[in-house]
Amino acid sequence: MTRYALVLVFLLTVGAPSAFAQQASDGLTDQQRQGRQLLSQNCGVCHLPPARNAKTYGPVLHKGTSGGNNDLARKIILEGTPRMPAFKYTLPQASDIDAIIAFIRTVPTPPPAPAAPAAAQ
């Protein structure tokens, strides 16, 4: 019985490092994962819904945001808009902004919202 226990402990010890070395199966690169984290921390309050089917204050971000133009997305993040604050001091590293843009480009375009029913007259 102890021999089997020792063999089991040995196999678990040998196999554990390879189990921890596996990447998450989300299909994202390290840069995109970092972008997801930064987006959640800095932009999520306005751009991520707080609950399923809830509305957001800002537009939902996806790969078609800013017409797919990375330079325009970078400019909007840095300089802001009349409804969005600038993040040039909050996210001063270009790599952080590039990571957010890289993640946004992986998010599929959402389907169009259903049309509101016409008011009965």
C-alpha positions in Angstrom: 0.0 0.0 0.0 2.8 2.4 0.9 4.5 1.6 -2.4 1.4 2.8 -4.3 1.2 5.9 -2.2 4.8 6.7 -3.0 4.3 6.1 -6.7 1.2 8.4 -6.6 3.1 11.2 -4.9 6.0 10.8 -7.3 3.7 11.1 -10.4 1.9 14.1 -8.9 5.2 15.8 -8.2 6.5 15.2 -11.7 3.3 16.1 -13.5 2.5 19.3 -11.4 4.9 21.7 -13.1 3.5 20.9 -16.6 -0.1 21.4 -15.3 0.7 24.9 -14.0 2.7 25.8 -17.2 -0.4 25.5 -19.4 -1.9 28.7 -20.7 -5.5 29.7 -20.2 -7.7 28.5 -23.0 -9.2 31.9 -23.7 -7.2 32.3 -26.9 -5.6 35.7 -25.9 -2.0 36.7 -25.9 -0.3 38.1 -22.8 -0.7 41.6 -24.1 -4.4 41.1 -24.7 -4.9 39.6 -21.2 -3.1 42.7 -19.8 -5.4 44.9 -21.9 -8.5 43.1 -20.6 -7.3 43.7 -17.0 -6.5 47.4 -17.7 -9.9 47.9 -19.5 -11.7 46.4 -16.5 -9.9 48.5 -14.0 -9.9 51.9 -15.8 -12.7 51.8 -18.4 -15.1 49.2 -17.0 -17.2 51.5 -14.9 -18.5 53.1 -18.1 -17.9 50.6 -20.9 -18.7 47.2 -19.2 -22.2 46.3 -18.2 -22.6 45.8 -14.4 -25.0 42.9 -15.0 -26.2 40.8 -17.9 -28.5 42.8 -20.3 -27.8 46.0 -18.3 -27.0 49.3 -20.2 -23.6 51.0 -20.0 -22.9 54.7 -19.6 -20.4 54.7 -22.5 -20.6 52.6 -25.7 -19.8 48.9 -25.6 -16.2 48.5 -26.9 -15.6 45.9 -29.6 -13.3 45.4 -32.6 -15.2 47.9 -34.7 -14.8 50.7 -32.1 -13.3 53.9 -33.6 -13.8 52.3 -37.1 -11.1 49.8 -36.3 -8.5 52.6 -36.4 -5.9 52.0 -33.7 -4.5 55.5 -34.0 -7.9 57.1 -33.4 -8.6 54.8 -30.5 -5.2 55.7 -29.0 -6.0 59.4 -29.4 -9.5 59.1 -27.8 -8.0 57.2 -24.8 -5.2 59.8 -24.3 -7.2 63.0 -25.0 -10.7 61.9 -24.0 -13.9 63.3 -25.5 -16.6 65.7 -24.2 -18.2 62.7 -22.4 -15.0 60.7 -21.6 -12.1 61.8 -19.4 -8.6 61.7 -20.8 -6.3 58.9 -19.6 -3.0 60.5 -20.5 -2.0 60.8 -16.9 -3.7 57.6 -15.7 -2.3 55.4 -18.4 1.0 57.2 -19.3 2.7 54.1 -20.7 2.1 53.5 -24.4 2.3 49.8 -23.8 -0.8 50.0 -21.5 -2.9 51.7 -24.2 -1.6 49.3 -26.9 -2.7 46.4 -24.6 -6.2 47.8 -24.2 -6.5 48.4 -28.0 -5.2 44.8 -28.6 -7.9 43.4 -26.3 -10.7 45.5 -27.8 -9.8 44.2 -31.3 -10.5 40.7 -30.0 -14.1 41.5 -28.8 -16.7 40.6 -31.5 -19.1 43.3 -32.7 -22.4 42.9 -30.8 -25.6 42.2 -32.7 -27.8 45.3 -33.3 -30.2 46.1 -30.6 -33.8 45.0 -31.3 -36.1 47.8 -32.6 -38.4 49.3 -30.0 -42.0 48.5 -30.6 -44.0 51.3 -32.2 -46.3 53.2 -29.9 -49.9 52.4 -30.4 -52.1 55.3 -31.4 
